[in-house]
Each structure stands twice: as structure tokens, then as C-alpha cells.
Amino acid sequence: MNGRVDEDDLRLVFRTSPLLTEATKLIVESDDGISVSDIARRLHKKPPTVHRALGRLQTLSLVSLTRKGRTVVYQILPTKKDVVKRILSHVYYPTKSFVIGELARPPPNVRVTENAKVVGVSFGHTIDILYEYSGSGRKEPTKVALDVMSSLTMEDTLYQIGKFLDAGEGLDGYVLVVVEDGPSRESFSFLERFLNGMVDHMIPVTAVFVERKDPLKGIKQARDVAVENLREMRAFKRAALREVARRKQ
């Protein structure tokens, strides 16, 4: 496997299986090993699906399996870690499913809904991730939508902008999360300029780029932006309610 031909063969195996590539990356990044159930949760997949994919790693003699209590964890063999890292640096791209799975891990005090239904001005919409916060005694929660995009053609961009404009009526913030799995930094910059040119935002709208080399950094940024939107709108609504109460006195 240390030969050039073997490495090329491995590169082809990973390139043709995004799930195997993402699962392997999580194993590489886990110092103490990681279980099938943890990988499945992180990748937003069912454990049996992940287990079947990981069987290829065993066939290729790339991993060791260690039992920790009742849990079996996977680790990349030390002698194979360098070649696996080298291959992943060329073929790995975060998938939309992985990004959604990471965003669905709820921040403190925030309720998370996947595939949330939102009624817009003219149409009904499905939002990939909806963050909601309901303070004590609040009837209407503060809501921020996160939509994940893995394609950024002009048609995709215009569709998403139209969705934001229609659905934003019932939201308090909107985050467009663009995954580097086809979209380039240049196409993302166009989206940013497009959004910046929309001077009359009904609500805060932000675009975040999730880069292939460090997807967790972009995912954290998207989560932080959404939570900050929640925090700012909560404060704004509380101030508005206090002002209404003051005027009634």
C-alpha cells in the first residue's frame, strides 16, 4: 500500500465514495477513536449505512477496531495515517448532509428543528435547520433559519434569494451556509455582493462559506451567527415590549 499504484487505487476508492471519505476523515481527526454511532450522528446517516461503508476500510487494512466497554471504536492504523491524510487532502469535500448534521447539534437553550416548515408571504417553504428560542413566558419564539447550499449556479442563487424574501416575513434572521462541494470562493463572493446590494433586508441575512480543508470552522461560524441573531432579536423584542408597556401606563 506504500507503493505509488496502491495509493492511486486508494485515491480512486475514496473519490468515488463521499460517505467513506467523510467517515474516514472523522476517524483520522479522532485521537481516541470513534464509534459507528458517533460517525452516523455526525454525518446525519443511519448506523447500518455507515457500518457498511466502514467495512471497506477493514478490507483495505486501514483501520483497527478496539472495544471500549460495550462500544467498538475505529482508529486509523499508525502506519497508514500519513497516506490516508495525504489522500484526504486531495479528495475530501464536506457534504450537505454532514453540514446539516453538525448544525443540528443544538446550542444551549436553543431548540433545533430539521426540515422545518415555514409559511411565507406567498408560499410554504422547507428550511434545512431552524433555531428557536423561547424565553420564559414568551408566546412567540425568536426564529433564525439556516439553509445549506451545495450548488451556486445563478438559478440556485436567485431561487434562494426569492425564498429568503418570501419566507423572511415570519423569521428573525437567515443564514445561507454554502458548502465547498462544487461552489468556489468566487461564486460565493458573488452571493455576498448580491446580498450586500439588497439594502432593504427585512431581517439580518448572512452568507457563510464552509471550506473543505476546515469545515468545522465554517460550521461554527454559521452557528455563531445564527445564535447572535437570536440574541440580538430577543433583546430588540424585549425592548419593544417594554416600550409598549411604558406607553400604556
C-alpha atoms as a printed R data frame, in Angstrom:
    type eleno elety resid chain resno       x      y       z
1   ATOM     1    CA   MET     A     1   0.000  0.000   0.000
2   ATOM     2    CA   ASN     A     2   3.000  2.263   0.298
3   ATOM     3    CA   GLY     A     3   3.645  1.937  -3.437
4   ATOM     4    CA   ARG     A     4   2.528  4.535  -5.913
5   ATOM     5    CA   VAL     A     5  -0.002  2.245  -7.602
6   ATOM     6    CA   ASP     A     6  -1.634  1.318  -4.294
7   ATOM     7    CA   GLU     A     7  -2.002  4.943  -3.297
8   ATOM     8    CA   ASP     A     8  -3.591  5.783  -6.650
9   ATOM     9    CA   ASP     A     9  -6.013  2.899  -6.191
10  ATOM    10    CA   LEU     A    10  -6.910  4.158  -2.722
11  ATOM    11    CA   ARG     A    11  -7.405  7.654  -4.051
12  ATOM    12    CA   LEU     A    12  -9.930  6.285  -6.551
13  ATOM    13    CA   VAL     A    13 -11.768  4.373  -3.811
14  ATOM    14    CA   PHE     A    14 -12.184  7.495  -1.700
15  ATOM    15    CA   ARG     A    15 -13.006  9.784  -4.607
16  ATOM    16    CA   THR     A    16 -15.929  7.578  -5.625
17  ATOM    17    CA   SER     A    17 -17.387  7.303  -2.112
18  ATOM    18    CA   PRO     A    18 -18.113 10.627  -0.335
19  ATOM    19    CA   LEU     A    19 -19.543  8.766   2.672
20  ATOM    20    CA   LEU     A    20 -16.405  6.674   3.081
21  ATOM    21    CA   THR     A    21 -14.276  9.799   2.710
22  ATOM    22    CA   GLU     A    22 -16.186 11.747   5.342
23  ATOM    23    CA   ALA     A    23 -16.274  8.834   7.767
24  ATOM    24    CA   THR     A    24 -12.541  8.301   7.343
25  ATOM    25    CA   LYS     A    25 -11.859 11.982   7.981
26  ATOM    26    CA   LEU     A    26 -13.749 11.788  11.282
27  ATOM    27    CA   ILE     A    27 -11.736  8.718  12.256
28  ATOM    28    CA   VAL     A    28  -8.461 10.468  11.385
29  ATOM    29    CA   GLU     A    29  -9.452 13.521  13.437
30  ATOM    30    CA   SER     A    30 -10.410 11.432  16.482
31  ATOM    31    CA   ASP     A    31  -7.366 10.859  18.675
32  ATOM    32    CA   ASP     A    32  -9.046  8.196  20.824
33  ATOM    33    CA   GLY     A    33 -11.087  6.525  18.109
34  ATOM    34    CA   ILE     A    34 -14.741  6.949  17.202
35  ATOM    35    CA   SER     A    35 -17.725  4.592  17.101
36  ATOM    36    CA   VAL     A    36 -20.118  3.864  14.250
37  ATOM    37    CA   SER     A    37 -22.999  5.530  16.125
38  ATOM    38    CA   ASP     A    38 -20.960  8.720  16.638
39  ATOM    39    CA   ILE     A    39 -19.939  8.805  12.983
40  ATOM    40    CA   ALA     A    40 -23.547  8.231  11.922
41  ATOM    41    CA   ARG     A    41 -24.746 11.089  14.113
42  ATOM    42    CA   ARG     A    42 -22.070 13.441  12.815
43  ATOM    43    CA   LEU     A    43 -22.732 12.540   9.178
44  ATOM    44    CA   HIS     A    44 -26.501 12.515   9.533
45  ATOM    45    CA   LYS     A    45 -26.694  8.913   8.351
46  ATOM    46    CA   LYS     A    46 -28.116  5.656   9.695
47  ATOM    47    CA   PRO     A    47 -25.604  3.455  11.590
48  ATOM    48    CA   PRO     A    48 -26.047  0.409   9.302
49  ATOM    49    CA   THR     A    49 -25.217  2.593   6.274
50  ATOM    50    CA   VAL     A    50 -22.056  3.841   7.958
51  ATOM    51    CA   HIS     A    51 -21.131  0.352   9.118
52  ATOM    52    CA   ARG     A    52 -21.277 -0.960   5.554
53  ATOM    53    CA   ALA     A    53 -19.057  1.864   4.327
54  ATOM    54    CA   LEU     A    54 -16.506  1.277   7.078
55  ATOM    55    CA   GLY     A    55 -16.279 -2.355   6.071
56  ATOM    56    CA   ARG     A    56 -14.216 -1.167   3.108
57  ATOM    57    CA   LEU     A    57 -11.659  0.338   5.490
58  ATOM    58    CA   GLN     A    58 -11.271 -3.052   7.122
59  ATOM    59    CA   THR     A    59 -10.954 -4.761   3.754
60  ATOM    60    CA   LEU     A    60  -8.254 -2.259   2.798
61  ATOM    61    CA   SER     A    61  -6.454 -2.841   6.137
62  ATOM    62    CA   LEU     A    62  -6.573  0.829   7.055
63  ATOM    63    CA   VAL     A    63  -8.209  0.653  10.488
64  ATOM    64    CA   SER     A    64  -8.058 -1.104  13.809
65  ATOM    65    CA   LEU     A    65 -11.117 -1.872  15.926
66  ATOM    66    CA   THR     A    66 -10.883 -1.547  19.694
67  ATOM    67    CA   ARG     A    67 -13.578 -2.360  22.216
68  ATOM    68    CA   LYS     A    68 -14.103  0.224  24.946
69  ATOM    69    CA   GLY     A    69 -16.697 -1.181  27.288
70  ATOM    70    CA   ARG     A    70 -19.650 -2.086  25.074
71  ATOM    71    CA   THR     A    71 -18.553  0.248  22.294
72  ATOM    72    CA   VAL     A    72 -16.293 -0.591  19.367
73  ATOM    73    CA   VAL     A    73 -14.214  2.333  18.111
74  ATOM    74    CA   TYR     A    74 -12.360  2.747  14.839
75  ATOM    75    CA   GLN     A    75  -8.835  4.132  14.548
76  ATOM    76    CA   ILE     A    76  -6.604  4.557  11.508
77  ATOM    77    CA   LEU     A    77  -3.540  2.317  11.781
78  ATOM    78    CA   PRO     A    78  -0.491  4.459  12.660
79  ATOM    79    CA   THR     A    79   1.430  3.073   9.686
80  ATOM    80    CA   LYS     A    80  -1.349  4.138   7.307
81  ATOM    81    CA   LYS     A    81  -2.243  7.525   8.771
82  ATOM    82    CA   ASP     A    82   0.145  9.579   6.598
83  ATOM    83    CA   VAL     A    83  -1.051  8.088   3.321
84  ATOM    84    CA   VAL     A    84  -4.712  8.424   4.337
85  ATOM    85    CA   LYS     A    85  -4.218 12.073   5.316
86  ATOM    86    CA   ARG     A    86  -2.457 12.733   2.028
87  ATOM    87    CA   ILE     A    87  -5.314 11.218   0.039
88  ATOM    88    CA   LEU     A    88  -7.984 13.058   2.034
89  ATOM    89    CA   SER     A    89  -6.233 16.375   1.401
90  ATOM    90    CA   HIS     A    90  -6.946 15.865  -2.304
91  ATOM    91    CA   VAL     A    91 -10.339 14.174  -2.426
92  ATOM    92    CA   TYR     A    92 -12.262 15.256   0.685
93  ATOM    93    CA   TYR     A    93 -15.205 17.648   0.374
94  ATOM    94    CA   PRO     A    94 -17.799 18.200   3.105
95  ATOM    95    CA   THR     A    95 -21.272 17.122   2.004
96  ATOM    96    CA   LYS     A    96 -24.504 18.967   2.644
97  ATOM    97    CA   SER     A    97 -25.657 16.093   4.857
98  ATOM    98    CA   PHE     A    98 -22.604 16.410   7.098
99  ATOM    99    CA   VAL     A    99 -23.037 20.179   7.462
100 ATOM   100    CA   ILE     A   100 -26.722 19.836   8.325
101 ATOM   101    CA   GLY     A   101 -25.865 17.147  10.870
102 ATOM   102    CA   GLU     A   102 -23.360 19.434  12.582
103 ATOM   103    CA   LEU     A   103 -25.708 22.441  12.561
104 ATOM   104    CA   ALA     A   104 -28.437 20.277  14.087
105 ATOM   105    CA   ARG     A   105 -26.418 19.857  17.270
106 ATOM   106    CA   PRO     A   106 -28.322 22.346  19.423
107 ATOM   107    CA   PRO     A   107 -26.546 25.236  21.136
108 ATOM   108    CA   PRO     A   108 -27.558 25.784  24.782
109 ATOM   109    CA   ASN     A   109 -31.152 26.963  25.273
110 ATOM   110    CA   VAL     A   110 -31.910 26.697  21.547
111 ATOM   111    CA   ARG     A   111 -34.477 24.347  20.052
112 ATOM   112    CA   VAL     A   112 -33.430 22.874  16.709
113 ATOM   113    CA   THR     A   113 -35.832 21.644  14.022
114 ATOM   114    CA   GLU     A   114 -34.708 19.973  10.802
115 ATOM   115    CA   ASN     A   115 -36.739 20.315   7.598
116 ATOM   116    CA   ALA     A   116 -38.853 22.946   9.321
117 ATOM   117    CA   LYS     A   117 -41.994 24.170   7.584
118 ATOM   118    CA   VAL     A   118 -42.252 27.953   7.287
119 ATOM   119    CA   VAL     A   119 -45.178 29.857   5.794
120 ATOM   120    CA   GLY     A   120 -44.030 32.796   3.694
121 ATOM   121    CA   VAL     A   121 -45.924 35.715   2.210
122 ATOM   122    CA   SER     A   122 -46.984 33.722  -0.851
123 ATOM   123    CA   PHE     A   123 -45.653 30.172  -0.456
124 ATOM   124    CA   GLY     A   124 -44.807 27.492   2.056
125 ATOM   125    CA   HIS     A   125 -41.108 26.656   2.436
126 ATOM   126    CA   THR     A   126 -38.922 23.948   3.940
127 ATOM   127    CA   ILE     A   127 -35.906 25.223   5.889
128 ATOM   128    CA   ASP     A   128 -32.935 22.896   6.444
129 ATOM   129    CA   ILE     A   129 -32.392 23.996  10.054
130 ATOM   130    CA   LEU     A   130 -34.475 26.271  12.250
131 ATOM   131    CA   TYR     A   131 -33.116 27.634  15.530
132 ATOM   132    CA   GLU     A   132 -35.756 28.807  18.001
133 ATOM   133    CA   TYR     A   133 -35.522 30.407  21.410
134 ATOM   134    CA   SER     A   134 -38.489 30.854  23.719
135 ATOM   135    CA   GLY     A   135 -37.818 32.869  26.840
136 ATOM   136    CA   SER     A   136 -39.926 32.436  29.959
137 ATOM   137    CA   GLY     A   137 -43.484 33.498  29.305
138 ATOM   138    CA   ARG     A   138 -42.929 34.256  25.609
139 ATOM   139    CA   LYS     A   139 -45.727 33.265  23.232
140 ATOM   140    CA   GLU     A   140 -43.772 33.856  20.052
141 ATOM   141    CA   PRO     A   141 -40.278 32.322  19.888
142 ATOM   142    CA   THR     A   142 -37.407 34.052  18.154
143 ATOM   143    CA   LYS     A   143 -36.560 32.128  14.969
144 ATOM   144    CA   VAL     A   144 -33.484 32.032  12.744
145 ATOM   145    CA   ALA     A   145 -33.314 29.878   9.597
146 ATOM   146    CA   LEU     A   146 -30.210 28.156   8.234
147 ATOM   147    CA   ASP     A   147 -30.329 26.866   4.660
148 ATOM   148    CA   VAL     A   148 -27.414 24.798   3.356
149 ATOM   149    CA   MET     A   149 -26.406 25.130  -0.310
150 ATOM   150    CA   SER     A   150 -24.051 22.785  -2.150
151 ATOM   151    CA   SER     A   151 -24.594 24.380  -5.557
152 ATOM   152    CA   LEU     A   152 -24.328 28.047  -6.515
153 ATOM   153    CA   THR     A   153 -25.461 28.401 -10.097
154 ATOM   154    CA   MET     A   154 -27.259 31.624 -10.967
155 ATOM   155    CA   GLU     A   155 -30.534 29.703 -10.816
156 ATOM   156    CA   ASP     A   156 -29.699 28.373  -7.338
157 ATOM   157    CA   THR     A   157 -28.758 31.826  -6.112
158 ATOM   158    CA   LEU     A   158 -31.884 33.533  -7.421
159 ATOM   159    CA   TYR     A   159 -34.101 30.745  -6.045
160 ATOM   160    CA   GLN     A   160 -32.549 31.071  -2.592
161 ATOM   161    CA   ILE     A   161 -32.856 34.867  -2.617
162 ATOM   162    CA   GLY     A   162 -36.508 34.551  -3.620
163 ATOM   163    CA   LYS     A   163 -37.069 32.039  -0.842
164 ATOM   164    CA   PHE     A   164 -35.462 34.363   1.685
165 ATOM   165    CA   LEU     A   165 -37.566 37.333   0.583
166 ATOM   166    CA   ASP     A   166 -40.801 35.341   0.800
167 ATOM   167    CA   ALA     A   167 -40.083 33.295   3.943
168 ATOM   168    CA   GLY     A   168 -38.335 36.060   5.873
169 ATOM   169    CA   GLU     A   169 -41.629 37.600   6.934
170 ATOM   170    CA   GLY     A   170 -42.001 35.130   9.813
171 ATOM   171    CA   LEU     A   171 -38.323 34.882  10.756
172 ATOM   172    CA   ASP     A   172 -35.862 36.926  12.784
173 ATOM   173    CA   GLY     A   173 -32.702 36.001  10.879
174 ATOM   174    CA   TYR     A   174 -31.497 33.991   7.894
175 ATOM   175    CA   VAL     A   175 -28.132 32.298   7.352
176 ATOM   176    CA   LEU     A   176 -27.127 30.864   3.964
177 ATOM   177    CA   VAL     A   177 -24.473 28.197   4.506
178 ATOM   178    CA   VAL     A   178 -22.544 27.446   1.304
179 ATOM   179    CA   VAL     A   179 -20.577 24.186   1.216
180 ATOM   180    CA   GLU     A   180 -17.390 23.999  -0.833
181 ATOM   181    CA   ASP     A   181 -18.548 20.955  -2.753
182 ATOM   182    CA   GLY     A   182 -18.780 22.461  -6.211
183 ATOM   183    CA   PRO     A   183 -19.235 26.154  -5.324
184 ATOM   184    CA   SER     A   184 -16.000 28.117  -5.454
185 ATOM   185    CA   ARG     A   185 -14.863 31.060  -3.375
186 ATOM   186    CA   GLU     A   186 -15.541 33.254  -6.434
187 ATOM   187    CA   SER     A   187 -19.177 32.154  -6.767
188 ATOM   188    CA   PHE     A   188 -19.622 32.651  -3.015
189 ATOM   189    CA   SER     A   189 -18.235 36.186  -3.322
190 ATOM   190    CA   PHE     A   190 -20.905 36.891  -5.948
191 ATOM   191    CA   LEU     A   191 -23.587 35.757  -3.488
192 ATOM   192    CA   GLU     A   192 -22.139 38.007  -0.796
193 ATOM   193    CA   ARG     A   193 -22.143 41.003  -3.133
194 ATOM   194    CA   PHE     A   194 -25.709 40.191  -4.144
195 ATOM   195    CA   LEU     A   195 -26.822 40.155  -0.512
196 ATOM   196    CA   ASN     A   196 -24.908 43.332   0.301
197 ATOM   197    CA   GLY     A   197 -26.679 45.036  -2.585
198 ATOM   198    CA   MET     A   198 -30.055 44.282  -1.039
199 ATOM   199    CA   VAL     A   199 -30.275 47.367   1.123
200 ATOM   200    CA   ASP     A   200 -33.774 46.765   2.494
201 ATOM   201    CA   HIS     A   201 -33.353 43.465   4.340
202 ATOM   202    CA   MET     A   202 -36.445 42.653   6.359
203 ATOM   203    CA   ILE     A   203 -34.253 40.649   8.724
204 ATOM   204    CA   PRO     A   204 -30.495 40.025   9.108
205 ATOM   205    CA   VAL     A   205 -29.204 37.759   6.317
206 ATOM   206    CA   THR     A   206 -25.671 36.377   6.269
207 ATOM   207    CA   ALA     A   207 -23.784 34.053   3.933
208 ATOM   208    CA   VAL     A   208 -21.133 31.718   5.402
209 ATOM   209    CA   PHE     A   209 -18.656 29.633   3.376
210 ATOM   210    CA   VAL     A   210 -17.767 26.143   4.664
211 ATOM   211    CA   GLU     A   211 -14.309 25.311   3.297
212 ATOM   212    CA   ARG     A   212 -13.265 21.780   2.511
213 ATOM   213    CA   LYS     A   213  -9.983 21.957   4.462
214 ATOM   214    CA   ASP     A   214 -11.589 23.078   7.712
215 ATOM   215    CA   PRO     A   215 -15.381 22.599   7.521
216 ATOM   216    CA   LEU     A   216 -15.909 22.774  11.285
217 ATOM   217    CA   LYS     A   217 -14.619 26.362  11.317
218 ATOM   218    CA   GLY     A   218 -17.286 27.472   8.830
219 ATOM   219    CA   ILE     A   219 -19.977 25.437  10.570
220 ATOM   220    CA   LYS     A   220 -19.091 27.062  13.891
221 ATOM   221    CA   GLN     A   221 -19.246 30.490  12.249
222 ATOM   222    CA   ALA     A   222 -22.707 29.744  10.834
223 ATOM   223    CA   ARG     A   223 -23.935 28.502  14.207
224 ATOM   224    CA   ASP     A   224 -22.475 31.532  15.988
225 ATOM   225    CA   VAL     A   225 -24.070 33.939  13.504
226 ATOM   226    CA   ALA     A   226 -27.471 32.281  13.960
227 ATOM   227    CA   VAL     A   227 -27.217 32.360  17.754
228 ATOM   228    CA   GLU     A   228 -26.115 36.008  17.662
229 ATOM   229    CA   ASN     A   229 -29.155 36.811  15.514
230 ATOM   230    CA   LEU     A   230 -31.340 35.121  18.136
231 ATOM   231    CA   ARG     A   231 -29.686 37.081  20.916
232 ATOM   232    CA   GLU     A   232 -29.989 40.437  19.150
233 ATOM   233    CA   MET     A   233 -33.611 39.923  18.149
234 ATOM   234    CA   ARG     A   234 -34.536 38.750  21.663
235 ATOM   235    CA   ALA     A   235 -33.069 41.961  23.041
236 ATOM   236    CA   PHE     A   236 -34.866 44.026  20.400
237 ATOM   237    CA   LYS     A   237 -38.224 42.373  21.115
238 ATOM   238    CA   ARG     A   238 -37.809 42.764  24.872
239 ATOM   239    CA   ALA     A   239 -37.065 46.461  24.421
240 ATOM   240    CA   ALA     A   240 -40.101 46.856  22.159
241 ATOM   241    CA   LEU     A   241 -42.354 45.138  24.709
242 ATOM   242    CA   ARG     A   242 -41.029 47.369  27.491
243 ATOM   243    CA   GLU     A   243 -41.737 50.422  25.361
244 ATOM   244    CA   VAL     A   244 -45.299 49.266  24.684
245 ATOM   245    CA   ALA     A   245 -45.840 48.631  28.390
246 ATOM   246    CA   ARG     A   246 -44.430 52.073  29.260
247 ATOM   247    CA   ARG     A   247 -46.797 53.802  26.859
248 ATOM   248    CA   LYS     A   248 -49.799 52.001  28.353
249 ATOM   249    CA   GLN     A   249 -49.002 53.283  31.817
